[in-house]
Amino acid sequence: MPIIFLFLMMVVLLPLADLALAGFQYVSAYAALRAFGQSIQYSTPPDVTNASSSWVTTAIAKADPRFPINSLQFMCGDTYVACNSTNSDPSKPKYYYYSTTITLTPMVLRTALCNSGSTSNPCAFTLYYSERFQ
């Protein structure tokens, strides 16, 4: 019985716990990105081609502290390029584009889960999100 219990713990339950923790962290980060988009949805910047640093600082301060926003950019038009004076026509759609980073801490499945391609921390993953605001 102890051998079967040890086998089940090491081969089945611990890897399953790694997958569950990674999944919960991914879902939590994605929900935080979505909630951040909803919080800034109706407080658009006065000028998307030259967003003031005070507006960006105020907007980023609304983010969940567990999942800080790395970068906040503005995209314009159907081609989804950075806003500038040529593509910021009011009739074209505009989007917020931002990201956050999560770091997984697997106990058993490190080789399977930590493959982000980052040389400094292979367990760090960047999640991107965009939200249309105009």
MOQUI-V428124 format. One record per residue. N is the residue number from 0. PSI is psi in whole degrees, -180 to 180 (* if undefined). D_CENTER is the distance of its C-alpha to the mean C-alpha in whole Angstrom. Layout:
N,PSI,D_CENTER ; N,PSI,D_CENTER
This chain:
0,-43,44 ; 1,-36,42 ; 2,-42,42 ; 3,-42,40 ; 4,-46,38 ; 5,-43,37 ; 6,-48,36 ; 7,-39,34 ; 8,-48,32 ; 9,-33,31 ; 10,-29,31 ; 11,-56,29 ; 12,-43,28 ; 13,-45,26 ; 14,-36,24 ; 15,-37,24 ; 16,-39,22 ; 17,-47,20 ; 18,-41,19 ; 19,-45,18 ; 20,-41,16 ; 21,-42,14 ; 22,-44,14 ; 23,-40,13 ; 24,-41,11 ; 25,-47,8 ; 26,-40,10 ; 27,-43,9 ; 28,-42,6 ; 29,-39,6 ; 30,-36,9 ; 31,-38,8 ; 32,-43,6 ; 33,-42,9 ; 34,-37,11 ; 35,-43,10 ; 36,-39,11 ; 37,-34,14 ; 38,-28,15 ; 39,5,15 ; 40,-43,17 ; 41,11,20 ; 42,69,20 ; 43,153,20 ; 44,151,21 ; 45,-33,25 ; 46,113,25 ; 47,-19,22 ; 48,-20,23 ; 49,72,24 ; 50,131,21 ; 51,149,23 ; 52,-27,21 ; 53,-38,22 ; 54,-44,20 ; 55,-43,17 ; 56,-43,18 ; 57,-41,19 ; 58,-45,15 ; 59,-28,13 ; 60,-19,15 ; 61,-7,15 ; 62,157,11 ; 63,126,11 ; 64,-22,13 ; 65,-25,11 ; 66,79,8 ; 67,148,9 ; 68,124,8 ; 69,-47,9 ; 70,145,10 ; 71,117,11 ; 72,162,13 ; 73,128,16 ; 74,142,17 ; 75,148,20 ; 76,175,22 ; 77,-18,22 ; 78,-7,22 ; 79,55,18 ; 80,163,19 ; 81,141,19 ; 82,136,21 ; 83,-175,25 ; 84,-21,28 ; 85,-26,29 ; 86,15,26 ; 87,29,25 ; 88,135,28 ; 89,-22,28 ; 90,-13,28 ; 91,147,25 ; 92,150,22 ; 93,146,19 ; 94,147,15 ; 95,143,13 ; 96,121,10 ; 97,171,7 ; 98,164,4 ; 99,166,4 ; 100,136,6 ; 101,149,8 ; 102,119,11 ; 103,149,13 ; 104,71,17 ; 105,149,19 ; 106,-40,23 ; 107,-43,24 ; 108,38,22 ; 109,-43,21 ; 110,-30,22 ; 111,-37,21 ; 112,-30,17 ; 113,80,17 ; 114,45,17 ; 115,-17,14 ; 116,-6,17 ; 117,132,16 ; 118,-30,19 ; 119,-39,19 ; 120,99,17 ; 121,-10,16 ; 122,4,14 ; 123,127,11 ; 124,138,9 ; 125,127,6 ; 126,132,3 ; 127,150,5 ; 128,146,6 ; 129,152,10 ; 130,130,12 ; 131,137,16 ; 132,-7,18 ; 133,*,21
